[in-house]
Amino acid sequence: MNIGKTEKYILKKIEETGGILSVIIDPVDYPSREKAIATGVAAHKAGADIIAVGGSINAQGQLLDTVTKGIKEKVDVPVVLFPGNIATITPHADAIYFMSLLNSRNPYYISQAQTLAAPLIKELKIEPLPIGYIVVEPGGTVGWVGDANVVPRAKPKIAAALAMAGQFSGHRIIFTDAGSAAFAPVPVEMVAAVRKSIDVPYLVAGGIKTAQQASDIITAGADWIQIGTAAENSKNPEELIRKFVAEIKKAGKRKE
């Protein structure tokens, strides 16, 4: 399978800067569609490399279409879907996180949902980004929805083994997620262990509330940070995201 335009963009950005930022917009969590779109546009203005749209529950149908299209019309970076299930698909996106939840107890989230969605994704010409997805304690909504056997925060070797299995199975991106609004991010010790175990791009999300936390995670070995709740709760998301971008790029340069 050929690598698509969005994945090539991601690889190039990581190579050039050592660290990239995506901002996830879950339209269900915003008071209006206009506010969700405005936050996505603000993220772009602040320098985010990718705008993601989606969520674990009910981010689908007309709501998903409207918000994704509204952001896509106003930005020139990739707009990527973060699917909670097979309905989190819209033709207005450039790509989709085609994720297998590696530590789910339910095979539906490992391969069945992907099987059900694949024909539509191909028909709509949405680029699939092959991701091995790992949910870390506490796990949040995604852990509950995905029936994840969450990785204990104090067990980095488990996360590293899952990451290796993901890469060996053909996933070209590994993603560890502590869950939306988690009390703390994935521990830097775990990030470092995962980084040592794989040689594909590594994305970390969940509970990242400050630019310093993002910097620490990049320094520990991640290539890519994703935030959502921090931007959603900010009175000035553009200013906040600009700080994240600056710290992530500084940390990325130090890795060279």
N, C-alpha and C positions, 0 to 999 in steps of 0.2 A: 504493500500500500504506500502510495506516495505521500510525502509530508505536505500538508496544505499551507496555504498562505498565512493563516493565523499562527500556526505552529512555527513556521519559519520566522515570523515576526518575533515571537516569544524567544526563540533560540538566539536570534540576532541581538535583541535587547539585553538578554542576560549576558551574552558575550561582551557587549559594548560597555555595560554599566555595572555588572556584577550583582545587581539587585533590581527587581521590578516590583511594582505595586498594582494590584487590582482592587477595585472598590465594588462590593456587592450591593446591589439595590434590590431589596425584597419588597415588592410593591404592596404586599399585604400589611407590612409594618408601618407604612406611611399614611398620614391622615388624608391624603388625596393623591391622585395620579400626577397632578401638576407638581406637587412637592417631590415625589419620587423622581420625576424627570429632571426637575431643577437640581436635585442633588447629584444625579448622574452627570449633568452638564458641568456643575461646579467641580466635580472630580476631574473631569477632562481639563478644565481650565487650570486646575492646580497641578497638572502634570502626571496624573495617573496613567499608567501604560495600558490598562485594560479596564473596561466597565463590564461587570458581570450583572446579570439580572436573573432573579429566581429566588427560590426558598423551599423549605421543607413541606409547607402546607399551603395549598390553595393559590399558589402563584401560577395561574393558568388562565386559559380562555381569553376573553376580551381584555381583562385587566393586564395580563402579560403582553398581549399584542400591542395595546395602547402605549404602555410604558416603554417597552423595547423599541418600538417604532419611533416614539417621541425622542428617546435618547439618541438612537441611530441617526436621525435626521440632523442632529446638532453637534455631533462629534466626529472626529476623523481617526479614532483609535478603534481597535476591535471591540465589538459588543458581543459578549459570550454568555450563553445560558448556563445557569447553575440549577440543574434539574432536581426536584424533589421526588418526581415520579414520571411516568410516561406522558403525562399531560403538560409538562413544563417545556413545551416546544412551540416555537413560533417562527415563521419564515422571515421575520424581520431581523434575526440575529446573524452574525457572521459565522459563529461556531458554537459548540456545546461541549461542556465538560462531560465526556463520555466515560462515566465513572463506574468502576466496579468496587463496591464496598467490601473490601477484603476481609474485614473482621465482623461481618454480619453473621448472625446465626441462621438467617433466612436466605435460602438460595435465590429467592426472588430478587434481592438487592445485589447479588453477586453476578448473576447472568440472565435471569429471566426478563426483568424489566428492560435490559439492554436489547435482548432479542426482540421483544415486542416493539420497541421504539426504532430499531435500526432501519427498517424499510422506509418509514416516514422521514427520518433524518436524511436518508439518501435521496428520496424523492424531492425534498425541499432544498437539496444542495446546501445543507448546513454542515460545516466542517466538524467532524468529530475529533476531539482531543483525547487520546487514550490515557486515562488516569487511573492509577491504583490508589484508592481512597481509604484512609485509615482514620477511625474515630478514636480520639483519646479522651480519657476521663477529664471533665464530667460528661461530655458528649452532647448535652443540651437536647434540643428538639430533634436534631438529625440522628442522634444516638437512639432516641426513643422510636422515631419513625422507622429507622433502618434496622431495628432490632440488633444493635451492635453489641458485641462482647467487648466493651470499651477497654482500651489499653490502660492499665494503671499508670498513673503519672510517675511513679517511682520505678517503673520497669522499662527503661529505654531499650534493653535488648529485645524485648518483644516487638516494639515498634520497628526496630532495625531488621528483625527477621521477616516481619510482614512486608516491609519495604523491599527487601531483597526478593521475596517471593513475587511481589508485584512486578518488579523489573524483569525477573526471569520469565514471567508469564507474558511479557511483551508490552507492558504499559510503559509509555515513553515519558510520563510525568508521574511523580509520587506526591501525594497530598496528605498531610496530617492535619487534623482539625479537632480542636477542643470543643467545638460547638458554639453556636451563636450566643453572645453575652455570657460566655464562660467566666468564672471568677478569676481565672488566670490563663495566660497563654500556654501552649505546649512548652514544657520546660526546656531550657537551652541545652541541658545534658542529653535530652532525648533528641533534640535537633541535631546535635553533634554526632550522636550515635547513628542516626539515620543517614546523615551525610556521608559518613565513613563507609556505609554499607552499599551505597548506590552511586552510579555515575550518570544519572539522568536528571533533568531539572526537578527541583524540589520546592514545593509550595507549602506554606504554613498559614493557618488561619485559626480563628476562634479566640476570643478573650484578649485580643491585642488592643489595648486602650490608649497607649501612648507611643509617640515616635521613638522614644528611647527603647521601649520593648521591641519595636520593629527592628531597630538598629542592632540590638543584642542578638536577635534571632538570625539576621543576615550574617552577623559576625560569627555565629556558631555554625554556619554552613548552609543556611537556606538560600535559595536563589530568588524567591518570590514570596511576597507577603500579600495576604488579602485581608481587608478590613470591611466592616459593614456597620455594626452597631455604633461604633465610635463616630462615624460620619452621620449616621441617622440621628443621633442624640445631640449633635453639635449645633449651636446657634449660628455658627459660621463654618459650614463644612469645607468651603474652599480654603480658608485659612488653615484649618486643621490638617487637611489633606496635603497642603503645600509643605507643612512641617514634616509629615510622614515621608513625602517624596525626598525632601532634602536629606533627612537622616538615613534613609535607605540607600540613596546614591552615595553618600559619604562612606557608609559601611561597605558598600559594594566595591568602591575603589580601593579600600584598605585590604580587600581580599586578593587583589592582583599581585 
